Amino acid sequence: MPSSRLVNRNVVAGRGRTSMRLEPELWDALAEIGARERQDINRLVRQIEASGHSGGRTSAVRVFVLQYFREAASAAGHEAANHGPLERAPYGHYPRHAA
């Protein structure tokens, strides 16, 4: 059986110390958000929990990371990074870029 890629880490959440299992990329993204917002991961997790997401803690964190970077990927941000204009397409129909 293949081993899981999930990484278990301790955080201090709303009810005290607990652990969360996330992909390494999500831990990295959460740390990047913390650095950008000048907050540690524990504080971010408490704020995410307080937002009232209907799923569990890890689901709430995944959705938060996605929403954070989607918001940052606005048309203005896309153009400022010299990626050209961001063409909006119907949901799920964005053009795929070659690697």
N, C-alpha and C positions, 0 to 999 in steps of 0.2 A: 504494500500500500504506500503510495507517495506521501511524503511528509507535507504538512501544511506550510504555506508561506506566511501565515499569520504570525505576528510578533506580539507576545504578551508583555504588557508594561503596566506598572502601577501608576495610578493617578489619584488625586484627592478630588473627589466629586462632591455633589450636594450632601450626601449622607456619610461622608468620610472616605477613607482610603479604600480603593477597589482596584480591580484590574480590568484592562480592556485588551481585546485582540483585534489588531488591524494589520493590513498589509504594510510593508516597510515604506512604500510610496506615500501612503496616507499619513504615517507617522512623520515622514519628512515634510509633507505639505502642511501638517498641523504645526510643526516647528517653524516653518517658514511664515505662516500666518501669525504665529505668536511673535516672531521677531519683527514683522512688519507693524503689528499692532502694539508692540511693547508690552506683551503679556506672556506669562508662562503658560504652559500647556494645561496645568491644573485649573487656572482661572478661566481659560477658554472653555474647557470641558464643563465647568460649572455654569458658565453663561449659555452654552449650548443646551445643557439640560434644562435651564430655566426658560428656554424659548418655547417649551411645550410641545416638542415633536412627539407625534403619537407612537412612534416605534421605540425601540430600546436605545440605550446610550450609544452603542457603536453605530447603529443606523443613523441616529441624529448627527453624530460626528461626520459620517460619510456624506450625508446630505449637506451639512454645513460647509464642508470643504468644497464640494461641487458648486454650491451656490456662491461661495466667496470668489472662486476663480472665474465662474461664469460672469459675475458682476464686473470683475476686473477686466474681462475680455470684451468690453463694450466696443462699439465702433470707433470711438475716439482713441481708446487704448490700443486697438488693433492698428490704426493708422499711425499712431505715435511710435510704434515699434517697427515702422516701415514695412508692414505686411500688405499694404494696399488697402483699398476699401473692403469692408466686411459686407459681403452680399448676403442678405437675409433670404432664407428659403423656408418653405413650409417645414414644420417640425419633423425631424427625422430624415430630411432630404438635403442635408448639407453636402456639398461636393467633397469628395475624398481627395486628399493631396498625396502625390507620390512621395515616398520617403527619400 
